[in-house]
């Protein structure tokens, strides 16, 4: 479902701390199909 599985574990911990970030990442993921997410890392 997501791109960049190597960073998912670290980002999941951040998502628990900031739920708003989780929705933002999911929203951006669907827009760029993970391309934008990988480029931002």
MOHUPE-V191240 format. One record per backbone hydrogen bond with DSSP energy under -0.5 kcal/mol. NH is the residue of the N-H (numbers start at 0). CO is the residue of the C=O. E is the energy in kcal/mol with one decimal. If there is no record, write none. Layout:
BEGIN
<<NH	CO	E> <NH	CO	E>>
END
This chain:
BEGIN
<<6	3	-1.8> <7	3	-0.6> <7	4	-0.6> <8	4	-0.7> <10	6	-2.4> <11	7	-3.1> <12	8	-1.3> <13	9	-1.1> <14	10	-2.4> <15	11	-2.0> <16	12	-1.1> <17	13	-2.7> <20	17	-1.4> <21	17	-1.1> <22	18	-1.6> <23	19	-1.6> <24	20	-2.6> <25	21	-2.4> <26	22	-2.5> <27	23	-2.5> <28	24	-2.3> <29	25	-2.2> <30	26	-1.4> <31	27	-2.5> <32	28	-1.7> <33	28	-0.7> <34	31	-2.3> <37	33	-2.2> <38	34	-1.8> <39	35	-1.9> <40	36	-1.2>>
END
